[in-house]
């Protein structure tokens, strides 16, 4: 499923960027060599970052 229609970023693209260390939507765009266009995807990206960080925190306990 697409997260960013403007840049054609799919969930797996965003997830790979987060796994590689992205902690902000800006980092996700940079890792995919693109920039935010309309920014409608930023909230979903932030949520994916938070969910991933929460999962890592639980795994570390």
ZIGI-V823238 format. One record per pair of residues at least 4 apart in sequence whose ideal C-beta (glycine too) atoms are under 8 Angstrom apart, sorted by the first residue. I is the first residue (numbers start at 1). J is the second residue. Records with the same first field share a line. If there is no record, write none. Layout:
# ZIGI-V823238
I=J, J
This chain:
# ZIGI-V823238
1=10, 11
2=8, 9, 10, 11
3=9, 10, 11, 13, 14, 41, 44, 45, 48
4=8, 9, 14, 34, 37, 41, 45
5=40, 41
6=36, 37, 38, 41
7=29, 32, 34, 35, 37
9=13, 14, 28, 32, 34, 41
10=14
11=15, 48
12=16
13=17, 32
14=18, 28, 45, 48
15=19, 48, 52
16=20, 31
17=22, 27, 28, 31, 32
18=22, 28, 48, 49, 52
19=52
20=31
21=27
22=27, 28, 30, 31, 49
23=27, 49, 53
24=28, 49
25=29, 36, 41, 42, 45, 46, 49
26=30, 36
27=31
28=32, 45
29=34, 35, 36
36=41, 42
41=45
42=46
43=47
44=48
45=49
46=50
47=51
48=52
49=53
50=54
51=55
52=56
53=57
54=58
55=59
56=60
57=61
